[in-house]
Amino acid sequence: MSASHQDSLNPKVQLLPEVERWPSGFQAPTNKALLALRAQLDLPTDRPIVASGHQPIVFHPGIVAKLIALDHVAKHSDSASVWIVPDQDVVDPALMRTPTIEDGFLAERMIRLGGESNLNAPSAALPAIEINRDLPESLAEIASWLMGYEHETSIAKQFASATIGYLCEQLDLEQPTLIYASELIASGAGSALIDVMLGDPRTAAALYNQSIEQYPDAGVRPLQIAKKSVELPLWRVEGHARTQVILRDGESIGRSNLMPTGLLMTSIMRSQLCELFIHGLGGYEYDQITEHWIKSWRGEELAPAVGASATMTIEHSSDHDIPEPAQAAWIAHHAKHDPAMLGDQQAAAQKAELVELIKNAKAEVDRNKAAELFTQMQSLLEDTRSSNAQTLEQLESDAQNARRASRSKELAEDRTWGFPYYTHQQLQSLKDEVVSALSVSR
């Protein structure tokens, strides 16, 4: 194992902004309507709320860092912790990228924990699945937790409950209250925003798009604004289908089966359901769009947002050197055409002589002679390849192994493996590092 990979086994925590600038001393709201809304979602009403969240998948340690940060900040500010699950998103939580060893090289394969593939349906609309009973040992613990939630009403609730429950038990974290994006609008959350949006949809959409333009690197798609219709930041779910909400001029829409898009979801969370929101690094960046949109559209400030993440790699030992794949491929290819690279100096001299004769024949515009000499050269090379077949096979094997070793190194340095592939010691170390980073005096 290289020193650089040994280093990467240790978690590297990143906080945005620096921890000294994280807000503290939250106050519980006193607005009766706001408290009633929180009660409607079974959220605490007697203390402030710190929130975070992620899609219902078996996520990587960067997301685990958010969960740890959520627990620490909530406990040290006498706040409740809430985890919002964006189950309006289309994900396939049961399909896991899995590290495997092939001929001593780290490789990857896809393992399905159960159920069928999902390409189109939001996870809120899919039932919980039966988990396969013959999964690899590395997945045994999380599989057992998932089996315990096979009774849930959606695959989103199954995976969110199992992953958060498992991690909280393993890391001695307080279980946060789980809420789901699919249930926000039905509960009345965001109703004031949606009322204003439906009253003047073009202004809401135009300011939404203007806010996106301020942060072009965030990768957020603008809403469609046409002459007689406008898209809203909402989804409508019918059965297993999720469709964009397009409002035509003069048309009204029903609110059944509506779900918020990502930016509307965080605007609802940060305007009504929490006093601090902890994002990952990507969310911290793109949610600046949300802040800009709500400020320009409604003239309101949202609850503050911060970011927490971590980088950590899986344990993997390799005795393979890492040759340069491009160089190895170049050698394997050119050796077929250069006898000198195979140690056959006589054939190399014959080829050089034929190359010169071909050049002269072309200069004399003697195409027939040039073609005849070219055929002779190809015959020479074929004979050389035949007599050095074993060497050429070894060079091809070296090139293939160089590619595999390079890919193995990339996979060993990948930070996005699901948390079951990290040891308990690594995850505990991650907790220690996050807590240490957050414990700097503010």
MOHU-V270340 format. One record per backbone hydrogen bond with DSSP energy under -1.0 kcal/mol. CO is the residue of the C=O (numbers start at 1). NH is the residue of the N-H. If there is no record, write none. Layout:
# MOHU-V270340
co: (CO	CO)
nh: (NH	NH)
This chain:
# MOHU-V270340
co: (2	3	4	7	8	12	14	16	18	19	31	32	33	34	35	36	37	38	39	48	49	50	51	52	55	57	59	60	60	61	63	64	65	66	67	68	69	70	71	72	74	80	81	82	83	85	85	86	87	89	92	94	96	98	100	102	105	107	109	111	113	122	123	126	136	137	139	140	141	142	143	144	146	147	149	154	155	156	157	158	159	160	161	162	163	164	165	166	167	168	177	179	180	181	183	184	185	188	190	191	192	193	194	195	196	200	201	202	203	204	205	206	207	208	209	212	215	224	228	229	230	232	233	234	235	236	238	241	243	245	247	248	255	257	259	261	262	263	264	265	266	267	268	269	270	276	277	279	280	281	282	283	285	286	287	288	289	290	291	292	293	294	294	304	306	307	309	311	324	325	326	327	328	329	330	331	333	334	334	338	339	339	340	343	344	345	346	347	348	349	350	351	352	353	354	355	356	357	358	359	360	361	362	366	367	368	369	370	371	372	373	374	375	376	377	378	379	380	381	382	383	384	386	388	389	390	391	392	393	394	395	396	397	398	399	400	401	402	403	404	405	406	407	408	409	411	418	419	423	424	425	426	427	428	429	430	431	432	433	434	435)
nh: (6	7	8	10	313	311	309	307	21	22	35	36	37	38	39	40	41	43	42	80	275	82	278	84	57	59	419	63	64	65	67	68	69	70	71	72	73	74	75	76	79	50	177	52	179	87	181	89	124	123	95	113	111	109	107	105	102	100	98	96	132	125	156	155	139	140	143	144	145	146	147	148	149	150	152	158	159	160	161	162	163	164	165	166	167	168	169	170	171	173	83	85	183	184	187	189	188	191	194	195	196	197	198	199	200	204	205	206	207	208	209	210	211	212	213	215	218	231	249	226	247	234	261	245	259	243	241	238	236	232	230	251	258	237	235	265	266	267	268	269	270	271	272	273	303	51	306	308	284	285	286	287	288	289	291	292	293	294	295	296	297	298	300	277	279	16	14	12	328	329	330	331	332	333	334	335	336	337	338	341	342	344	343	345	348	349	350	351	352	353	354	355	356	357	358	359	360	361	362	363	364	366	365	370	371	372	373	374	375	376	377	378	379	380	381	382	383	384	385	386	387	388	389	392	393	394	395	396	397	398	399	400	401	402	403	404	405	406	407	408	409	410	411	412	413	414	421	422	427	428	429	430	431	432	433	434	435	436	437	438	439)
